[in-house]
Amino acid sequence: MIKLGVKELVEEANAHIVTHTVEEVMRMQAKDDVVLVDIRDLEELKELGTIPGAVHASRGMLEMYFDPTHGRHKPVFSEDKEFVMI
């Protein structure tokens, strides 16, 4: 069995990630086919506030929210949209 190390896992993930500038994300926020996803934890939201129009999905729960078979699934993640994690 071949196991991937952290470096290889990160490289593989980065091959599927698009990075945007703050300005690009601000422009994208107005598009109907884009959902901004605030992945900060609740403590950060309490301390720093929320991002207008963003859906909250803390990083530790993200996979569950995206999984339509999971009890914590959020229907917004079943929509045919681009999800921008911020």
N, CA, C and O atoms as CSV, one atom per row, in Angstrom:
chain,resi,resn,atom,element,x,y,z
A,1,MET,N,N,0.837,-1.169,0.000
A,1,MET,CA,C,0.000,0.000,0.000
A,1,MET,C,C,0.888,1.241,0.000
A,1,MET,O,O,1.821,1.354,0.796
A,2,ILE,N,N,0.585,2.164,-0.901
A,2,ILE,CA,C,1.331,3.417,-0.982
A,2,ILE,C,C,0.589,4.461,-0.156
A,2,ILE,O,O,-0.615,4.664,-0.306
A,3,LYS,N,N,1.334,5.104,0.707
A,3,LYS,CA,C,0.753,6.167,1.524
A,3,LYS,C,C,1.328,7.497,1.077
A,3,LYS,O,O,2.522,7.620,0.805
A,4,LEU,N,N,0.457,8.484,1.008
A,4,LEU,CA,C,0.913,9.817,0.659
A,4,LEU,C,C,1.256,10.580,1.923
A,4,LEU,O,O,0.555,10.490,2.930
A,5,GLY,N,N,2.329,11.323,1.858
A,5,GLY,CA,C,2.700,12.175,2.971
A,5,GLY,C,C,1.951,13.494,2.896
A,5,GLY,O,O,1.228,13.754,1.934
A,6,VAL,N,N,2.126,14.318,3.907
A,6,VAL,CA,C,1.445,15.605,3.961
A,6,VAL,C,C,1.774,16.443,2.733
A,6,VAL,O,O,0.882,17.051,2.141
A,7,LYS,N,N,3.031,16.482,2.351
A,7,LYS,CA,C,3.441,17.293,1.199
A,7,LYS,C,C,2.689,16.864,-0.058
A,7,LYS,O,O,2.199,17.707,-0.809
A,8,GLU,N,N,2.598,15.563,-0.284
A,8,GLU,CA,C,1.920,15.054,-1.480
A,8,GLU,C,C,0.408,15.321,-1.406
A,8,GLU,O,O,-0.215,15.655,-2.414
A,9,LEU,N,N,-0.167,15.174,-0.229
A,9,LEU,CA,C,-1.596,15.443,-0.077
A,9,LEU,C,C,-1.911,16.913,-0.349
A,9,LEU,O,O,-2.902,17.228,-1.007
A,10,VAL,N,N,-1.070,17.805,0.158
A,10,VAL,CA,C,-1.275,19.235,-0.071
A,10,VAL,C,C,-1.102,19.566,-1.548
A,10,VAL,O,O,-1.890,20.334,-2.102
A,11,GLU,N,N,-0.097,19.007,-2.188
A,11,GLU,CA,C,0.117,19.250,-3.615
A,11,GLU,C,C,-1.079,18.767,-4.435
A,11,GLU,O,O,-1.510,19.444,-5.368
A,12,GLU,N,N,-1.613,17.596,-4.085
A,12,GLU,CA,C,-2.773,17.054,-4.789
A,12,GLU,C,C,-3.993,17.962,-4.599
A,12,GLU,O,O,-4.715,18.244,-5.556
A,13,ALA,N,N,-4.217,18.411,-3.380
A,13,ALA,CA,C,-5.346,19.305,-3.102
A,13,ALA,C,C,-5.182,20.628,-3.834
A,13,ALA,O,O,-6.138,21.147,-4.412
A,14,ASN,N,N,-3.968,21.175,-3.810
A,14,ASN,CA,C,-3.726,22.460,-4.465
A,14,ASN,C,C,-3.943,22.403,-5.974
A,14,ASN,O,O,-4.201,23.434,-6.596
A,15,ALA,N,N,-3.846,21.236,-6.561
A,15,ALA,CA,C,-4.088,21.087,-8.000
A,15,ALA,C,C,-5.555,21.343,-8.340
A,15,ALA,O,O,-5.894,21.569,-9.502
A,16,HIS,N,N,-6.431,21.307,-7.323
A,16,HIS,CA,C,-7.870,21.490,-7.542
A,16,HIS,C,C,-8.387,22.804,-6.974
A,16,HIS,O,O,-9.584,23.085,-7.050
A,17,ILE,N,N,-7.504,23.603,-6.412
A,17,ILE,CA,C,-7.904,24.835,-5.739
A,17,ILE,C,C,-7.565,26.037,-6.608
A,17,ILE,O,O,-6.486,26.125,-7.194
A,18,VAL,N,N,-8.519,26.959,-6.674
A,18,VAL,CA,C,-8.286,28.228,-7.348
A,18,VAL,C,C,-8.208,29.292,-6.263
A,18,VAL,O,O,-9.100,29.391,-5.420
A,19,THR,N,N,-7.155,30.080,-6.284
A,19,THR,CA,C,-6.984,31.143,-5.302
A,19,THR,C,C,-7.406,32.463,-5.932
A,19,THR,O,O,-7.028,32.776,-7.061
A,20,HIS,N,N,-8.196,33.233,-5.183
A,20,HIS,CA,C,-8.680,34.528,-5.666
A,20,HIS,C,C,-8.149,35.641,-4.778
A,20,HIS,O,O,-7.862,35.427,-3.600
A,21,THR,N,N,-8.022,36.818,-5.347
A,21,THR,CA,C,-7.662,37.997,-4.562
A,21,THR,C,C,-8.901,38.481,-3.826
A,21,THR,O,O,-10.018,38.076,-4.147
A,22,VAL,N,N,-8.708,39.338,-2.851
A,22,VAL,CA,C,-9.834,39.926,-2.126
A,22,VAL,C,C,-10.746,40.669,-3.097
A,22,VAL,O,O,-11.969,40.568,-3.001
A,23,GLU,N,N,-10.169,41.401,-4.014
A,23,GLU,CA,C,-10.952,42.166,-4.985
A,23,GLU,C,C,-11.802,41.240,-5.849
A,23,GLU,O,O,-12.965,41.535,-6.123
A,24,GLU,N,N,-11.226,40.131,-6.274
A,24,GLU,CA,C,-11.986,39.164,-7.087
A,24,GLU,C,C,-13.160,38.595,-6.292
A,24,GLU,O,O,-14.267,38.473,-6.816
A,25,VAL,N,N,-12.919,38.250,-5.033
A,25,VAL,CA,C,-13.988,37.688,-4.203
A,25,VAL,C,C,-15.090,38.726,-3.999
A,25,VAL,O,O,-16.272,38.381,-4.017
A,26,MET,N,N,-14.724,39.969,-3.810
A,26,MET,CA,C,-15.728,41.014,-3.631
A,26,MET,C,C,-16.595,41.158,-4.877
A,26,MET,O,O,-17.798,41.395,-4.767
A,27,ARG,N,N,-16.003,41.020,-6.054
A,27,ARG,CA,C,-16.784,41.067,-7.296
A,27,ARG,C,C,-17.660,39.821,-7.432
A,27,ARG,O,O,-18.801,39.901,-7.889
A,28,MET,N,N,-17.122,38.684,-7.035
A,28,MET,CA,C,-17.855,37.421,-7.150
A,28,MET,C,C,-19.072,37.393,-6.225
A,28,MET,O,O,-20.066,36.729,-6.517
A,29,GLN,N,N,-18.985,38.111,-5.122
A,29,GLN,CA,C,-20.041,38.106,-4.116
A,29,GLN,C,C,-21.397,38.511,-4.705
A,29,GLN,O,O,-22.437,38.073,-4.214
A,30,ALA,N,N,-21.392,39.329,-5.733
A,30,ALA,CA,C,-22.634,39.808,-6.341
A,30,ALA,C,C,-23.232,38.822,-7.348
A,30,ALA,O,O,-24.362,39.019,-7.796
A,31,LYS,N,N,-22.510,37.784,-7.707
A,31,LYS,CA,C,-22.987,36.830,-8.706
A,31,LYS,C,C,-23.955,35.827,-8.095
A,31,LYS,O,O,-23.761,35.367,-6.969
A,32,ASP,N,N,-24.998,35.494,-8.846
A,32,ASP,CA,C,-25.999,34.533,-8.371
A,32,ASP,C,C,-25.491,33.097,-8.343
A,32,ASP,O,O,-26.036,32.260,-7.623
A,33,ASP,N,N,-24.452,32.806,-9.123
A,33,ASP,CA,C,-23.969,31.425,-9.206
A,33,ASP,C,C,-22.768,31.169,-8.292
A,33,ASP,O,O,-22.079,30.160,-8.441
A,34,VAL,N,N,-22.517,32.079,-7.350
A,34,VAL,CA,C,-21.398,31.954,-6.420
A,34,VAL,C,C,-21.923,32.029,-4.991
A,34,VAL,O,O,-22.753,32.878,-4.664
A,35,VAL,N,N,-21.426,31.128,-4.144
A,35,VAL,CA,C,-21.749,31.146,-2.718
A,35,VAL,C,C,-20.448,31.318,-1.951
A,35,VAL,O,O,-19.529,30.508,-2.077
A,36,LEU,N,N,-20.376,32.377,-1.155
A,36,LEU,CA,C,-19.224,32.557,-0.278
A,36,LEU,C,C,-19.459,31.719,0.968
A,36,LEU,O,O,-20.538,31.765,1.559
A,37,VAL,N,N,-18.448,30.954,1.364
A,37,VAL,CA,C,-18.560,30.068,2.519
A,37,VAL,C,C,-17.519,30.488,3.548
A,37,VAL,O,O,-16.314,30.358,3.329
A,38,ASP,N,N,-18.007,30.991,4.667
A,38,ASP,CA,C,-17.138,31.435,5.762
A,38,ASP,C,C,-16.792,30.209,6.594
A,38,ASP,O,O,-17.659,29.655,7.270
A,39,ILE,N,N,-15.535,29.779,6.552
A,39,ILE,CA,C,-15.142,28.536,7.223
A,39,ILE,C,C,-14.503,28.770,8.591
A,39,ILE,O,O,-13.923,27.852,9.170
A,40,ARG,N,N,-14.607,29.999,9.110
A,40,ARG,CA,C,-14.051,30.279,10.435
A,40,ARG,C,C,-14.900,29.597,11.510
A,40,ARG,O,O,-16.074,29.300,11.291
A,41,ASP,N,N,-14.295,29.355,12.661
A,41,ASP,CA,C,-15.056,28.734,13.744
A,41,ASP,C,C,-15.921,29.778,14.448
A,41,ASP,O,O,-15.765,30.979,14.227
A,42,LEU,N,N,-16.827,29.312,15.290
A,42,LEU,CA,C,-17.795,30.197,15.934
A,42,LEU,C,C,-17.141,31.271,16.798
A,42,LEU,O,O,-17.628,32.401,16.856
A,43,GLU,N,N,-16.051,30.930,17.464
A,43,GLU,CA,C,-15.361,31.921,18.292
A,43,GLU,C,C,-14.864,33.091,17.448
A,43,GLU,O,O,-14.955,34.245,17.867
A,44,GLU,N,N,-14.342,32.796,16.268
A,44,GLU,CA,C,-13.879,33.861,15.380
A,44,GLU,C,C,-15.048,34.724,14.917
A,44,GLU,O,O,-14.923,35.946,14.834
A,45,LEU,N,N,-16.184,34.096,14.614
A,45,LEU,CA,C,-17.356,34.855,14.188
A,45,LEU,C,C,-17.825,35.784,15.298
A,45,LEU,O,O,-18.167,36.939,15.042
A,46,LYS,N,N,-17.843,35.283,16.534
A,46,LYS,CA,C,-18.257,36.109,17.674
A,46,LYS,C,C,-17.313,37.281,17.866
A,46,LYS,O,O,-17.747,38.395,18.161
A,47,GLU,N,N,-16.026,37.030,17.701
A,47,GLU,CA,C,-15.025,38.070,17.926
A,47,GLU,C,C,-14.957,39.080,16.788
A,47,GLU,O,O,-14.854,40.284,17.022
A,48,LEU,N,N,-15.017,38.580,15.546
A,48,LEU,CA,C,-14.767,39.438,14.393
A,48,LEU,C,C,-16.002,39.781,13.571
A,48,LEU,O,O,-15.949,40.662,12.713
A,49,GLY,N,N,-17.111,39.097,13.823
A,49,GLY,CA,C,-18.324,39.351,13.060
A,49,GLY,C,C,-18.433,38.460,11.837
A,49,GLY,O,O,-17.509,37.722,11.497
A,50,THR,N,N,-19.575,38.545,11.188
A,50,THR,CA,C,-19.852,37.703,10.024
A,50,THR,C,C,-19.573,38.459,8.731
A,50,THR,O,O,-19.378,39.674,8.733
A,51,ILE,N,N,-19.559,37.727,7.648
A,51,ILE,CA,C,-19.361,38.311,6.326
A,51,ILE,C,C,-20.736,38.378,5.659
A,51,ILE,O,O,-21.368,37.342,5.455
A,52,PRO,N,N,-21.208,39.575,5.319
A,52,PRO,CA,C,-22.538,39.711,4.724
A,52,PRO,C,C,-22.714,38.813,3.497
A,52,PRO,O,O,-21.892,38.825,2.582
A,53,GLY,N,N,-23.788,38.045,3.495
A,53,GLY,CA,C,-24.121,37.185,2.363
A,53,GLY,C,C,-23.441,35.833,2.365
A,53,GLY,O,O,-23.778,34.973,1.550
A,54,ALA,N,N,-22.491,35.627,3.264
A,54,ALA,CA,C,-21.769,34.351,3.288
A,54,ALA,C,C,-22.544,33.308,4.093
A,54,ALA,O,O,-23.249,33.631,5.050
A,55,VAL,N,N,-22.394,32.057,3.681
A,55,VAL,CA,C,-22.938,30.924,4.417
A,55,VAL,C,C,-21.856,30.473,5.384
A,55,VAL,O,O,-20.690,30.363,5.005
A,56,HIS,N,N,-22.232,30.210,6.634
A,56,HIS,CA,C,-21.229,29.743,7.579
A,56,HIS,C,C,-21.172,28.219,7.571
A,56,HIS,O,O,-22.202,27.548,7.645
A,57,ALA,N,N,-19.969,27.686,7.482
A,57,ALA,CA,C,-19.727,26.244,7.562
A,57,ALA,C,C,-18.317,26.073,8.097
A,57,ALA,O,O,-17.346,26.110,7.342
A,58,SER,N,N,-18.213,25.888,9.403
A,58,SER,CA,C,-16.883,25.808,9.997
A,58,SER,C,C,-16.063,24.699,9.345
A,58,SER,O,O,-16.604,23.664,8.956
A,59,ARG,N,N,-14.785,24.918,9.230
A,59,ARG,CA,C,-13.893,23.990,8.525
A,59,ARG,C,C,-13.995,22.574,9.071
A,59,ARG,O,O,-13.936,21.610,8.308
A,60,GLY,N,N,-14.144,22.442,10.358
A,60,GLY,CA,C,-14.205,21.111,10.959
A,60,GLY,C,C,-15.457,20.320,10.611
A,60,GLY,O,O,-15.500,19.106,10.812
A,61,MET,N,N,-16.474,20.998,10.091
A,61,MET,CA,C,-17.742,20.345,9.760
A,61,MET,C,C,-18.026,20.357,8.256
A,61,MET,O,O,-19.050,19.835,7.815
A,62,LEU,N,N,-17.146,20.935,7.485
A,62,LEU,CA,C,-17.392,21.193,6.068
A,62,LEU,C,C,-17.819,19.950,5.296
A,62,LEU,O,O,-18.797,19.990,4.551
A,63,GLU,N,N,-17.105,18.863,5.466
A,63,GLU,CA,C,-17.425,17.651,4.707
A,63,GLU,C,C,-18.830,17.148,5.027
A,63,GLU,O,O,-19.539,16.672,4.140
A,64,MET,N,N,-19.233,17.251,6.296
A,64,MET,CA,C,-20.575,16.806,6.695
A,64,MET,C,C,-21.650,17.685,6.068
A,64,MET,O,O,-22.687,17.190,5.626
A,65,TYR,N,N,-21.398,18.994,6.030
A,65,TYR,CA,C,-22.367,19.913,5.437
A,65,TYR,C,C,-22.531,19.678,3.937
A,65,TYR,O,O,-23.615,19.892,3.394
A,66,PHE,N,N,-21.477,19.244,3.268
A,66,PHE,CA,C,-21.542,18.990,1.825
A,66,PHE,C,C,-22.155,17.627,1.498
A,66,PHE,O,O,-22.671,17.441,0.396
A,67,ASP,N,N,-22.111,16.688,2.414
A,67,ASP,CA,C,-22.574,15.319,2.173
A,67,ASP,C,C,-24.095,15.234,2.277
A,67,ASP,O,O,-24.644,15.374,3.369
A,68,PRO,N,N,-24.787,15.007,1.150
A,68,PRO,CA,C,-26.259,14.972,1.178
A,68,PRO,C,C,-26.829,13.800,1.973
A,68,PRO,O,O,-28.020,13.795,2.285
A,69,THR,N,N,-26.008,12.813,2.305
A,69,THR,CA,C,-26.506,11.674,3.084
A,69,THR,C,C,-26.303,11.870,4.579
A,69,THR,O,O,-26.739,11.047,5.383
A,70,HIS,N,N,-25.640,12.959,4.949
A,70,HIS,CA,C,-25.344,13.207,6.371
A,70,HIS,C,C,-26.458,14.038,7.007
A,70,HIS,O,O,-27.046,14.897,6.349
A,71,GLY,N,N,-26.741,13.790,8.254
A,71,GLY,CA,C,-27.784,14.508,8.971
A,71,GLY,C,C,-27.539,15.998,9.119
A,71,GLY,O,O,-28.482,16.752,9.359
A,72,ARG,N,N,-26.309,16.437,8.984
A,72,ARG,CA,C,-25.977,17.860,9.114
A,72,ARG,C,C,-25.822,18.545,7.755
A,72,ARG,O,O,-25.361,19.684,7.684
A,73,HIS,N,N,-26.199,17.864,6.692
A,73,HIS,CA,C,-26.105,18.431,5.343
A,73,HIS,C,C,-26.839,19.764,5.260
A,73,HIS,O,O,-27.939,19.911,5.792
A,74,LYS,N,N,-26.218,20.736,4.588
A,74,LYS,CA,C,-26.855,22.026,4.323
A,74,LYS,C,C,-27.264,22.035,2.853
A,74,LYS,O,O,-26.409,21.923,1.974
A,75,PRO,N,N,-28.559,22.168,2.577
A,75,PRO,CA,C,-29.051,22.103,1.197
A,75,PRO,C,C,-28.363,23.066,0.228
A,75,PRO,O,O,-28.276,22.767,-0.963
A,76,VAL,N,N,-27.881,24.198,0.701
A,76,VAL,CA,C,-27.208,25.142,-0.182
A,76,VAL,C,C,-26.044,24.474,-0.917
A,76,VAL,O,O,-25.712,24.858,-2.039
A,77,PHE,N,N,-25.425,23.471,-0.280
A,77,PHE,CA,C,-24.269,22.827,-0.889
A,77,PHE,C,C,-24.639,21.794,-1.953
A,77,PHE,O,O,-23.758,21.192,-2.567
A,78,SER,N,N,-25.923,21.590,-2.169
A,78,SER,CA,C,-26.373,20.724,-3.257
A,78,SER,C,C,-26.704,21.521,-4.509
A,78,SER,O,O,-27.009,20.946,-5.555
A,79,GLU,N,N,-26.645,22.835,-4.404
A,79,GLU,CA,C,-26.951,23.684,-5.538
A,79,GLU,C,C,-25.795,23.689,-6.537
A,79,GLU,O,O,-24.637,23.483,-6.171
A,80,ASP,N,N,-26.130,23.925,-7.793
A,80,ASP,CA,C,-25.133,23.975,-8.861
A,80,ASP,C,C,-24.508,25.361,-8.888
A,80,ASP,O,O,-24.839,26.193,-9.733
A,81,LYS,N,N,-23.605,25.593,-7.953
A,81,LYS,CA,C,-22.965,26.891,-7.815
A,81,LYS,C,C,-21.475,26.708,-7.549
A,81,LYS,O,O,-21.007,25.610,-7.249
A,82,GLU,N,N,-20.751,27.807,-7.668
A,82,GLU,CA,C,-19.333,27.799,-7.296
A,82,GLU,C,C,-19.249,28.212,-5.836
A,82,GLU,O,O,-19.831,29.218,-5.430
A,83,PHE,N,N,-18.520,27.429,-5.051
A,83,PHE,CA,C,-18.358,27.702,-3.633
A,83,PHE,C,C,-16.975,28.267,-3.395
A,83,PHE,O,O,-15.966,27.656,-3.748
A,84,VAL,N,N,-16.943,29.446,-2.790
A,84,VAL,CA,C,-15.690,30.129,-2.508
A,84,VAL,C,C,-15.487,30.144,-1.010
A,84,VAL,O,O,-16.220,30.814,-0.282
A,85,MET,N,N,-14.493,29.405,-0.551
A,85,MET,CA,C,-14.201,29.328,0.877
A,85,MET,C,C,-13.386,30.546,1.297
A,85,MET,O,O,-12.354,30.859,0.704
A,86,ILE,N,N,-13.867,31.215,2.318
A,86,ILE,CA,C,-13.174,32.414,2.795
A,86,ILE,C,C,-13.004,32.336,4.307
A,86,ILE,O,O,-12.443,33.248,4.913
